């Protein structure tokens, strides 16, 4: 019994020492990384009912000889958590002029964090003729099927809000201990991913999805009326590895089938991203699922290749590249 007691005491002392070392290490490392605040003034401005252009603001009147690409979207397109010059829209704006073409290229990033597909349509329905795009790209994310009723949307998202430890002991422990806070964050992040996955799937059984499809139909009809190509670009959700356990494959299938039914050309980016480590694709790995700078770069490259290969733009890859790497091979 004495030997057992000694072993238990040694094990307990070792555990306490390990926890103490971990605590000290976390304190020396500082605060855990969180979602980058981004551009605070831009984020605040984007809450208006009109799009907020990131970077240089173009004039609505299109210069002669210009091929204008209008990219419509939500926070993924706007570039939440990354600087404006790292967004896929900004990269396309830099890369398109490197192509062999007789046209000058201009990219308009028509986006706002929080928009769903219907709100995107409402924002642009009276502006398409004014801005006269030559190509319209819609950046689609699965929460674009959310309700247009803000109160209904907020109620549906209640379980997605981050929860803090409850009770006097838990809250005090997390305030005092970095290790306890990290463990609590890990548990909460896992809960939020489960809730988010369930939430996204529920959206496609709701009226919000029916409204979203109407928005897609209206966008298609408006583009067709102006004789302008429309391309739907579907983004994955970067809240996990994009392997066989990826939870949204069924929704990718639903969206591509819907696009086919609506006769909307589409590009699903999931196959492009599958070969990459999912931890490198999110602003905060498996916590904030907005695309990282790397993910924006990969998306821009895939979109550029698709535009050239499908002759959606009057350009071809520079002959000196010699490969399909395209103008985006160097940033």
N, C-alpha and C positions, 0 to 999 in steps of 0.2 A: 504493500500500500504506500509505503514511504517513497519507493522508487517511482511508482505511478504518479504520486503527487509532485515529485520533482520534475518528471517529464511534462506533466500538465502545466506546471508553473513556468518551465522553460519555453514551452510552446506559446503560452499566453504572453510571456515577455517578448518573444520573437515577433508575435503578431502586433503587439503594441508598438514595438520599435519600427516595424515595417510601415505601419500606419503613420507614425510620427515622421519617418523619413519622407513618405509620400506627401504628407501635409506640408513639410518644409519645402520640398521640391516644387510643389504647386505655387506656394507663396513666392518663391524666388523667380518662378517663370512669369508671374503676374497673372492678370485676369485671363480667363479662357477666351479664345477668339470668338467674336460674335459677328453678326451680319454687318458688313460695312455700312456706315450711315449714308453713303452715296452723296449726292449733291442736295443738301437740305433745302436750298431755295427752289431748286428744280422740283423736288418732291412735293414741296408745299404748293407750288404753282400748278402741278399736275392734277390737283384735286378739283380744278374747275371743270366745267362741262365741255371745254374745247381742248383739242390736243395741245401738248406742250412740246415744241420742237427742241431737240437736244442738239447742241452745236450751232452751226450757222443757220440762220433762218432764211430760206429762199423767198424770192418774190413769186407771187402766184402766176404772173405772166411769164410764160416759158420763152426763153431766148430762142431765136431761130437756130435750127440744126441740132436742137437738144432732144435727147431721148430721156424722158422723165419716168423714173420708177417710184411709185408710191407704195410704201409698206405700211399696212394697217395692222395694229395689234394692241396688246395690253402691256403689262409690266415686263414680260419676256422681251418684247420688241423694244420697249422704251429703255430697257437695260437696268432694271433695279439691282442695286448693289455693285455696279461696275461704272467706271467713268464713261462718258458718252462716246469717246473715240474708240472704245473697245467693243461697242455693240456691233451686232452683225450688220445692221443698216449702215453704220459709219464705215465698216470695213468694205462693204460693197461699194460705197461711194468712193473709196480710195482705189479699189481694185478694178472697177469697170473701165476707167480711163486707160488702163494698161492694155486693154484688149485692142486687137486690130479692128478698127471701125472708122467709118466716115462721120459718125455721130459723136456729139459731146453727150456725156452722161450726167444725170443729176438724180440723186436719191432723196426722197422726202419721207422722213420718219413720222408718220401720222399715228401717234400712239398715246396711250394714257394708262397708267397703272389702275387696275380695277375694272376696266371695261370688259363687258361680255360681247358676244358677236352682234347682238341686236343693237347695243349702244354704239358699237363701231359703225354699223350701218347708218344709224341716225346721225352720227357725227359727220359722215362723209356724203350723205345722199344729195345735199345741195351744193357740194363742193367739187364733185368730180368734174363737172364741166368747167368750173373756174380754174382748177389746177391742171386740167387736161393731161392726165398721165398717159403714157404710152404702154405701161404695164402696171397692173395692180397685184401686189402680193399680200395675202392675209396670213399673218403669223398666228397659228391656232394652238391654244393650250386647253387642257381638259376642263378647267374651271370656266371656260367661255360659255358653258351651258348654264351658268348660274341665273337665278331669277333676276328680272329687271326691277323688281320691288325691293328697295333697299332694306326695309324692315324684315321682309321675308328672308332675304339673303343673310342678314345679321343673325336672325334666329336660327337659321340652318347651320350657321358656322359657329355656334356657341361652344360645341365640344372641341373645336379646333384651336381655341384660345389656350395659351400657355398657362398652366396651373402652377402655383407656388406651394411648397410644403405647408400643410395645415397643422394646427396644434402648436402650443407654446414650445414644446421640446424640439419638434422638427424644424420650425421656422428659426428658432434661436441657433440650433446646431448648424443649419445651412448658412446663417449669417456669420458664424464664427469660423467654420471650417470650410476651406476650399475643397477638400476631399469630399466632404458630405455634399457640397453643392454640385460637384462634378457627378457624383453618383446619382443625385436627385435629377440632374439634367439628363443623364443617360436614360433613366427610367421614363422621364416625361417625354423625351424625344421619341422613344419607341411607341409610347401611347399615342402621341400626336400623328406619327406615321400611319398607325393602324386606323385612326379616326379619319385621316385625310384620304386614305385609300377607299374606305367605305363611303365617304362623302362624295368623292369623284364618281364612283359607280352609281350612287343614288341620283346624281344629277341627270343621268341619261334615262331615268325613268320618270322625270319630272316635266312640268310645263316649260321650265327653262330651256330644255333641250328642244322642245317643239318651237319655241320662240327663236332659239338659235338657228334652227334650220330655216326658218322664215328669213332670218337675216342673211344667211348664205344665199338663199334664192334671190333676194333683192340685190345683193352685191353682184351675183352672176348676171342678172337681168340688166342692171345698170351698166356693167362693163360691156355686155354684149351690145347694148344700145349705142354705146360710144365706139364700138368696134375695137375694144381694148382687151388684150388677153388678161385672164385672171388666173392666178396660181395660189392654191391653198398649201401652206407649209405647216406640217404637223410636228410639234415638238414633243419629245418624251418628258416625263416627270423625273427630275434628277434627285429623287429622295432615297435611292437605293442603287445597288449595282444593276446594270441592264443585262442581267443574265436570265437563265431559265426561270428564276423566281420573280422576275419583274412583274409587278401586279397589274399592269395596264395594257397588256397585249390585246385583250378583248376589246378595249376601247379604241385602240389603233385600228383594229379590223372594222369596227363599227363606223369610224370616221372615214376610212378610205372607201368603204361600201357606200356610205351616204354621198361622198363626193362623186363617186361614179354615177350614182342614181341622179344626182343633180347636174351631171355633165360638167363638173368643175375639175380641171386638171389639178393634180396634187402631188406633193413630195413629202413622203413620210421619212423623217430624219432618224427614226429609231435604228434602222440597219447601219446607218453611218456611225452612230455613237456606240454601238454594241462592242466594238473592239477596244474601247477606252475604259480606263479605270473610273468608275462612277464617282469616286471621291474627288477626282479632279474636275468634275463637270458642274458642280454646284457652288454657289457663292459661299455657303458654309456646308461642308460635307454632310449629307443626309439630315440636315437641319433646316437650312434655307435652300429650297429647291430651285431658285432662280439660276439661270445659266451663269457660269463663271466666265472670265475672259477667254479661257481656252474653248469652252463650249460655244461661245459666240463666234470664235474664229472658225471652228469646225463647221458650224451652221453656214457661215458666210461662204466658205469654200464649196460646200455641197450645193448651195443654192446657185452660186456662180456657174459651177459645172453643169447643173441642170438647165440653166437658162441658155447656155451656149449650145449644149447637145440637142436641145429641143427647139432651137432657133426662135426663142422667145425674145431675143434681143438682136439687133443688127450688128453682130460682132463675131469674131472668132478668136481663139487663143493665139497669142503671138507665136510666130514660127520658130523663134529662137528657143522657146521653152522645150520643144521637141517631145513633150509628154503631155499627159492629161492633167498635170499638176495645176496648170492654169495660172492666171495672174495673181492668185492668192498664195502662191508658193513662198512668197516673201512678203512680210508685213512691214 
